[in-house]
Amino acid sequence: MSEEEKKQKETADSSKNISERNQRKEREGLVVSRSMDKTIVVADVQRVRHPKYRKIVQKTKKLYVHDETNSANIGDRVRVVETRPLSKLKHWRLVEILERAR
């Protein structure tokens, strides 16, 4: 095999590995607390239909999110992505601040 063929095979193998990797979960929510250092709490609200009564109800999940720069404030709308466990409760990382609080 020539060097060129080897490079093509390597790039094909590496792209295969990237495509096999699972997509990480992304969520959007409102910052409800920032009293910890480099950590924010984000409320993820889901609207689901109640199985018996068919009414739309809100389910809120609190996510502990790593904020490296301490840039998010209470009331900001943020996008977070799942990551490896960073502590007992913290499994999410701040990606971007979508909208600042007024």
Secondary structure, 3 states (H helix, E strand, C coil): CCHHHHHHHHHHHHHHHHHHCCCCCEEEEEEEEEEECCEEEEEEEEEEECCCCCCEEEEEEEEEEECCCCCCCCCCEEEEEECCCCCCCEEEEEEEEEECCC
